[in-house]
């Protein structure tokens, strides 16, 4: 898998950040992990292999592909 940096709204270079999987066009999201049980309980159809991250809306509106 080859990742291409798309953009970040972080000022210190950590997260949140968006990447594109070059081979497929899929998007990889880096952000703070959602861990609060009351928040996780609201999610549906969660596979054991899945995790969730929180990212600012501004990151998506500024850098997400428009296609």
C-alpha positions as a LaTeX table, in Angstrom:
\begin{tabular}{lrrr}
\hline
Residue & $x$ (\AA) & $y$ (\AA) & $z$ (\AA) \\
\hline
Unk1 & 0.00 & 0.00 & 0.00 \\
Unk2 & 1.29 & 3.45 & $-0.93$ \\
Unk3 & $-0.04$ & 6.43 & 1.04 \\
Unk4 & $-0.14$ & 9.98 & $-0.27$ \\
Unk5 & $-0.44$ & 12.82 & 2.24 \\
Unk6 & $-3.54$ & 14.92 & 1.51 \\
Unk7 & $-3.58$ & 17.47 & 4.31 \\
Unk8 & $-3.86$ & 18.32 & 7.97 \\
Unk9 & $-5.33$ & 21.03 & 10.17 \\
Unk10 & $-2.79$ & 20.27 & 12.89 \\
Unk11 & $-0.30$ & 22.99 & 13.67 \\
Unk12 & 2.22 & 20.70 & 15.38 \\
Unk13 & 2.35 & 17.98 & 12.71 \\
Unk14 & 0.55 & 15.19 & 14.59 \\
Unk15 & $-3.11$ & 14.61 & 13.87 \\
Unk16 & $-5.72$ & 14.95 & 12.47 \\
Unk17 & $-4.49$ & 14.09 & 9.00 \\
Unk18 & $-5.88$ & 12.65 & 5.76 \\
Unk19 & $-4.04$ & 10.27 & 3.41 \\
Unk20 & $-5.04$ & 8.64 & 0.14 \\
Unk21 & $-4.27$ & 5.01 & $-0.72$ \\
Unk22 & $-2.70$ & 5.56 & $-4.13$ \\
Unk23 & $-3.65$ & 2.15 & $-5.53$ \\
Unk24 & $-7.37$ & 2.37 & $-4.65$ \\
Unk25 & $-8.22$ & 6.01 & $-3.97$ \\
Unk26 & $-9.47$ & 5.06 & $-0.49$ \\
Unk27 & $-8.92$ & 7.55 & 2.33 \\
Unk28 & $-7.03$ & 6.88 & 5.57 \\
Unk29 & $-7.89$ & 9.12 & 8.53 \\
Unk30 & $-5.56$ & 9.83 & 11.44 \\
Unk31 & $-7.16$ & 11.29 & 14.55 \\
Unk32 & $-7.86$ & 10.85 & 18.23 \\
Unk33 & $-9.35$ & 7.45 & 19.01 \\
Unk34 & $-12.97$ & 7.42 & 20.18 \\
Unk35 & $-12.92$ & 5.40 & 23.41 \\
Unk36 & $-15.75$ & 6.59 & 25.68 \\
Unk37 & $-18.11$ & 3.62 & 26.21 \\
Unk38 & $-21.22$ & 5.84 & 26.02 \\
Unk39 & $-20.09$ & 7.15 & 22.63 \\
Unk40 & $-19.13$ & 3.74 & 21.27 \\
Unk41 & $-22.52$ & 2.34 & 22.37 \\
Unk42 & $-24.22$ & 4.66 & 19.84 \\
Unk43 & $-22.37$ & 3.18 & 16.84 \\
Unk44 & $-23.92$ & 0.45 & 14.67 \\
Unk45 & $-22.61$ & $-2.70$ & 13.03 \\
Unk46 & $-19.11$ & $-2.49$ & 14.49 \\
Unk47 & $-16.69$ & $-5.25$ & 13.55 \\
Unk48 & $-14.05$ & $-6.36$ & 16.05 \\
Unk49 & $-11.34$ & $-5.22$ & 13.63 \\
Unk50 & $-12.76$ & $-1.68$ & 13.36 \\
Unk51 & $-11.84$ & 1.45 & 15.30 \\
Unk52 & $-13.13$ & 5.01 & 15.23 \\
Unk53 & $-11.37$ & 8.37 & 15.24 \\
Unk54 & $-12.63$ & 11.89 & 15.77 \\
Unk55 & $-11.58$ & 14.55 & 13.27 \\
Unk56 & $-12.64$ & 18.18 & 12.85 \\
Unk57 & $-15.20$ & 18.90 & 10.13 \\
Unk58 & $-12.81$ & 21.57 & 8.84 \\
Unk59 & $-10.29$ & 18.89 & 7.86 \\
Unk60 & $-12.82$ & 17.15 & 5.63 \\
Unk61 & $-14.24$ & 20.29 & 4.08 \\
Unk62 & $-10.79$ & 21.63 & 3.32 \\
Unk63 & $-9.05$ & 18.50 & 2.01 \\
Unk64 & $-11.51$ & 15.68 & 1.26 \\
Unk65 & $-11.75$ & 14.68 & $-2.39$ \\
Unk66 & $-14.71$ & 16.30 & $-4.13$ \\
Unk67 & $-15.26$ & 13.35 & $-6.50$ \\
\hline
\end{tabular}
